């Protein structure tokens, strides 16, 4: 799928092309709304019977945050993401050379209740202890970025008196090689089209009027 089709909202080639030149930590992120309520919008069908996401005001605000993440966190990049009715997925790069200082890895922040099927089994050799220590340190900054996105969105909803709540935890997966990167990118690209079979599509909640 081309950038033009996604109106430059999803920088798909970047997610793949930068892998070999990128030396930081790369992560696949999933963040859900509380109780899987459809706060971000609804999946609709267009005149060609193709499924598209019609974003609510909250969904549009979140999308803008994800598009401009580097303006707020210079050490972070989100080359690819998708906002769904009750969750969002993203590939997030954390550049260890640009972080202000090292942080401890955030503990107990993952949500394993719903497997989205995008995670492949790694076939690479185990990474060195040194590399894993670096990735763990960068995961602390990953937690800062995700926490900032969530806090900003919550502030927006409070200021506009919108009903909204996040699920407390989020799911993260370290992307270890090009094969994983490509598979996850494919999953994100096709997430809207495959909504009918998505494991998050289990609650028939109606989007709040926002």
N, C-alpha and C positions, 0 to 999 in steps of 0.2 A: 504494500500500500504506500502511496506517495505522501509526501508532506502536503502537497496541494489538496489532496482529498481530505486530509485532516485539518486544513486551513492553518497549517504551521503550529497547531496546538501540540502535536506529538512529533518529536524530533527522532523518528524511527531510525534513520541511517546512523545517527550519532551513537545510539546505544550499541550498535554493532561495530562501527568503524573505530571507535575510540578504545576498544578493549586492549589491543596490543600495545598502544602507546600510553596506557593509563597505569600508574603505579600505586594508586590508592586502594581503599577498600570499596568493593561494589556489593550492593545489597538489593534483594528483592523484598519489598515492603507491602504488607496488607494491613489496612486500618479500617475498622468497622464502626458503624453507629451502634448505640446501645439497643439491644434487643432486635437488631437488624431492621430497624424502622427506615422507611424510604425517605429520608430527609433531603437527599441530594437530587432527586428527580425520578423520572420513570422511563422505562424502555418503551418506545413507540415504534410503529411501522410507517415508513414513508410511502410515497406514491408508487415506488418500485417494490413494495412489500419487503423492504430491507429494515432490519431493526436498527434504531438509532436511540441515543440517550437525549432526552429533553430535560435539561438541568433546571433545578429550582434556583431561587436567589442564593440559597446556601451553597448549592452545587457550583454555581458560577463563581462565587467568592472563593471557594476552595480551589477551583481550577486556576484562577488567577494567581493564587498563592503558590501553587505548584509550578506554574509557568515562570514565575519570577523569584524562585527560591534563592538564587545566587545573589540577588540584591540584598537580602537579609542575612544570608550565611555564605560568605565568600568561599568557604572551604567545601561547599556542597553543590552538587549538580544533579538535576533530575532530567535525564535525556529522554525518558519515556514514562508515560503514566496514563491511567484511565480512571475517570470518576464514574462510578456505578451508582445505582439507586441507594444502596445502603453500605457501600464500602468504596475504597479506592486502592488501586495497586500502583506501584511505582518502582522503577529502577533508580537507586540513589547511589551516587558516587561521593565518597568522603575523601578529600585530598589531605593526607596527613601532613604535608609540607605547609599547608595554609592554616591549619588549626592553631589557635592561640597558645595552647599547651596541651599536654597529655591528660586524658581523663580516664578514670577507671571504667571498665565496661559496665553498662547498666545490667542489673541482674533481674531476673524474673519478669521480663517485659514482654515475653512472647505469648501469643494466644494460639494454642494448638487444637482448638475445638473443631475447626473446619479446614480440611485440606483441600486446596484449590486445584491440585493436579498438575501445577506448573513445575513443581520441583523435581528435577531429575536426580537419579542416583549418581553421585560423582564417581567417575572412573579415573580420576587423576591420582598421582602419588600423593601421600600425605604431605602437607606443607610443613616447613621447618618450624620449630618452636619460636624462633625469632619473628618469622612472618606472622604467626598466629598471635603473638603478643602485640604486634603492631595493629593487626585487625581488631583485636579485642579493645585496644585503646581507642581506635577510631569509632568503635561501636558506641562509646560513650558520647561522642559528638553526634552520631546518628540519632541517638535518643534525644539530644538537645534539639535537633532539627525537627523531628517528628512532634516532640512536645510543643515546639513553637508554632507549628502549623495548627495543631489541635487547639492551642490556647487562643490563637488569633481568630480561628473560626468560631470558637465559643464566644469570644468577645463580640464579634459581629452579630451573632444571633441574639445575644443578650441586649445589645444596643437597639436592635430592631424588634424586640419582643417576639422572636420566633421560638417555637417549641423545638428543642434540640438537645441531644446528649450523645457523647462518644462512649464507645466501649472502652473500659479502662486500659486494657492491654492491647498491644499490637504485635503482629507477627513479622519476624525478619529472618532472612535466609542469606548467607554469604554466597555470592556468585563466584565460583572458583575457576571457571574457564570459559572459552569462547562458545563451546557447545551449550552450556547452561545459559549463557547470555542470549543466544539465539532462540533457544526454546522458550525462555521466559518472555522475550520480546514478542514472539509469535502468540503466546498466550494472552499478553496484554492487548495486542492488536485485535485479536478476535474475541475479546471478552464480551463486548456488546452483542455481537452476532450469536454467541453461544449462551446467552443469558438464560434461555429456557432450561438448559441443563446445568446451570451453575449451582454449586452447592450453597451459595449464599441466597439463592432464590427459593427460599423455603417459607418465607413469611409474606403473606399477601397483605402487606401494609400499604395504605394509601399515603402519598406524599402530603405532608402538611401544606396548608395554603401559604406559600412564601414566595 
